[in-house]
């Protein structure tokens, strides 16, 4: 069964939280190397980028592109934050 826009974006906020938490220093990454932290951030950035391309043409994906849900802004901002974090810590 396909996820709804709401379900998909609610799940996407987990990635937003991880990216924002790493950037703010509030996410527990104490025992991770910088390479592993960057990989974690990159996985979550990639996840958000994929979700924001969902256009409903696949029966298993909701139409995120056509949605007016404002959580898309949080996802877009987290992508930028994550990319900037990786660039600054490479």
Secondary structure, DSSP 8 states (H G I E B T S, - for coil): ----HHHHHHHHHHHHHHHHHHHHT-S--TTS-HHHHHHHHHHHHHHHHHHTT-BS-STTS-BSTT---THHHHHHHHHHHHHHHHHHT-
